Amino acid sequence: MTVRVVVADDQAAIRTGLVMILDSAPDVEVVAEVGDGLAAVRAAGELRPDLVLMDIRMPGIDGIEATRRLADTCSVLVLTTFDLDDYVDGALAAGAAGFLLKSVSAPQLLDAVRAVARGDGVLAPEVTRRVLARLAAPARRSEPPAGLADLTPRETDVLGCLGRGLSNAEIADALVITEATTKTHVSRVLAKLGVRSRVQAAIAAQEAGLS
C-alpha cells in the first residue's frame, strides 16, 4: 500500500525537506504541499490523502483548527517545533492521530507516517511522558469517560490495550484475534467513547484506570 500524504507547513524550506524525506520511501507519496491550514483542508478534500502532515503555527487557520476540520475524514500527524502542552492538548483534542517534534529523524518520521496510516497512534517520547504525568496528577479526573459502560467486555480489553500504547498488531497478538477484527473493535471503541482518535481513547483508558 502506498501512503498518500499532504504536507502542510508555512516554511517553504521545511516543506521541501519533508517532501524529500517522504518521497524517498517507495511506499509513501506526497500528493500536495501547502503553506497554511485552510489550504491543507482544501487539498485533503480534493485529493483524499491517507494522512496530512500538519504544522501548528500557520497563517489563516492554524494546524489545530485544520486538524479539527479534517479528523473525521483523514488521519492527521502533527509535526511542530513547539513542544508546548497547550499545543499537545489542543492537537489531541482536535483528533490528531499523532504528535511529533521536528527534531525527529527521517527514519522515525517515515515510521510514524506508516504507523498512523495503519491506524496506530504516535506520540513523541517527550510528549508521552508529560501526558502520562498529567494523568497521574492529583487533579486527575475521577469520573469514567462517557460511553465506557457501553463497551462490550472485548471492547474494554481493546481499550485497555490502547491505554498501554499497543499497536493494532500488538493488540491482535495480545487478545488472539486478527488485525482486521482489532481494527473493527478500535473503530467501535472510538465511536462509543465519542472520541476522534486512538490517542484520545488511550488517554480515556488511562483516566479510567484500565491500563
C-alpha positions in Angstrom: 0.0 0.0 0.0 1.2 3.5 -0.9 0.6 6.1 1.8 -0.7 9.3 0.2 0.4 12.4 2.1 -0.4 16.1 2.1 2.4 18.2 3.7 1.3 21.4 5.4 3.9 23.8 6.7 4.2 27.6 6.2 8.0 27.5 5.7 8.9 26.5 2.1 12.4 25.2 3.0 10.9 22.9 5.6 8.2 21.7 3.2 10.9 20.9 0.7 12.9 18.9 3.2 9.9 17.0 4.3 8.8 16.2 0.8 12.3 14.9 0.0 12.2 12.6 3.1 8.8 11.3 2.3 9.3 10.8 -1.4 12.5 8.9 -0.7 10.4 6.0 0.6 8.9 3.7 -2.1 5.7 3.3 -0.1 5.0 7.0 0.5 3.8 9.5 -2.0 3.4 13.3 -1.4 0.3 14.3 -3.3 0.4 18.0 -2.3 2.3 20.5 -0.3 0.6 23.6 1.1 1.5 26.6 3.3 -1.4 27.1 5.6 -4.2 25.3 7.4 -7.1 26.3 5.1 -5.1 25.1 2.0 -4.5 21.8 3.9 -8.2 21.3 4.4 -9.0 22.1 0.8 -6.2 19.8 -0.5 -7.4 17.0 1.7 -11.0 17.5 0.5 -9.9 17.4 -3.2 -7.2 14.7 -3.0 -8.5 12.4 -0.2 -5.0 11.6 1.2 -4.4 8.9 3.8 -2.6 11.4 6.0 -1.9 15.1 6.4 1.4 16.0 8.0 0.5 19.2 9.8 2.4 22.1 11.3 0.8 24.0 14.2 1.7 27.7 13.6 0.5 28.7 10.2 -1.3 31.7 8.7 -5.1 31.7 8.3 -6.4 28.8 10.4 -3.7 27.1 12.4 -2.9 23.4 12.5 -5.1 22.7 15.4 -8.2 24.1 13.8 -7.3 22.4 10.5 -6.9 19.1 12.3 -10.4 19.6 13.9 -11.9 20.1 10.4 -10.0 17.0 9.0 -10.0 14.5 11.8 -13.3 12.8 10.7 -12.1 12.4 7.1 -8.4 11.6 7.2 -5.6 11.0 9.7 -3.5 13.9 10.9 0.0 13.7 12.1 1.2 16.9 13.8 4.8 17.9 13.3 5.9 21.0 15.0 8.9 22.8 16.5 7.0 23.9 19.6 6.9 21.4 22.5 4.1 23.1 24.4 1.4 21.5 26.5 -1.3 23.7 25.0 -0.3 22.6 21.5 -0.2 18.9 22.5 -3.5 19.1 24.3 -5.1 21.1 21.5 -3.9 18.8 18.8 -5.0 15.7 20.6 -8.4 17.2 21.5 -8.9 18.1 17.8 -8.4 14.5 16.8 -4.7 14.3 15.7 -3.5 10.7 15.4 0.0 11.7 16.4 2.2 14.5 17.6 5.9 14.7 16.8 8.6 17.3 17.1 10.7 18.5 14.1 13.8 17.2 15.8 12.6 13.7 14.8 14.9 11.7 12.5 14.0 10.9 8.9 13.6 7.2 9.6 11.5 7.9 12.7 9.3 10.3 10.6 8.7 7.6 8.0 7.9 5.0 10.6 5.4 7.4 12.2 3.7 8.1 8.9 3.4 4.4 8.2 2.1 3.7 11.7 -0.6 6.4 11.5 -1.6 5.2 8.1 -2.1 1.7 9.6 -4.5 3.2 12.2 -2.0 3.4 15.0 -1.2 6.4 17.2 2.2 8.1 17.6 3.5 10.5 20.2 6.9 11.9 20.7 8.6 10.3 23.8 8.8 13.7 25.5 5.1 14.3 24.9 4.1 10.8 26.1 5.9 11.3 29.4 4.2 14.6 30.1 0.7 13.4 29.1 1.1 10.4 31.5 2.4 12.6 34.2 -0.6 14.9 34.0 -3.0 11.9 34.1 -1.2 10.7 37.2 -1.5 14.1 39.0 -3.9 14.5 41.9 -6.3 16.6 39.7 -6.9 13.6 37.5 -10.5 13.2 36.5 -12.3 10.6 38.7 -15.4 10.2 36.6 -15.2 7.4 34.0 -15.3 8.6 30.3 -18.7 8.9 28.7 -19.6 5.7 26.9 -17.4 3.5 28.9 -20.3 1.5 30.2 -21.5 0.8 26.7 -18.4 -1.1 25.8 -18.5 -4.9 25.5 -16.0 -6.9 27.5 -13.9 -7.4 24.4 -14.0 -3.7 23.6 -13.0 -2.9 27.2 -10.0 -5.2 26.7 -9.1 -3.4 23.5 -9.4 0.0 25.2 -7.0 -1.3 27.9 -4.5 -2.2 25.2 -4.9 1.2 23.6 -4.1 2.7 27.0 -0.8 0.8 27.1 0.1 2.2 23.7 -0.2 -1.1 21.8 -0.4 -1.0 18.0 -3.2 -2.9 16.2 -0.8 -5.8 15.5 0.2 -6.0 19.2 -3.4 -5.9 20.3 -4.2 -8.7 17.9 -1.4 -10.8 19.4 -2.3 -10.0 23.0 -6.0 -10.8 22.5 -5.5 -13.6 20.0 -7.6 -12.0 17.3 -6.9 -10.9 13.8 -5.8 -7.4 12.9 -9.0 -6.9 10.9 -11.0 -7.7 13.9 -8.8 -5.4 16.0 -9.5 -2.5 13.6 -13.2 -3.1 13.9 -13.1 -3.2 17.7 -11.0 0.0 17.8 -13.5 1.8 15.5 -16.4 0.8 17.7 -14.5 1.9 20.9 -13.8 5.3 19.4 -17.5 5.6 18.3 -18.9 4.6 21.7 -16.5 6.9 23.6 -17.2 9.7 21.3 -13.5 10.4 20.6 -11.8 11.0 17.2 -8.5 9.2 17.5 -6.9 6.2 19.3 -4.7 8.7 21.2 -7.8 10.2 22.8 -9.0 6.7 23.5 -5.7 5.8 25.1 -6.0 8.9 27.4 -9.5 7.8 28.3 -8.2 4.4 29.2 -5.6 5.9 31.4 -8.1 8.1 33.1 -10.4 5.1 33.7 -7.6 3.1 35.2 -7.8 0.4 32.5 -4.0 0.3 31.8 
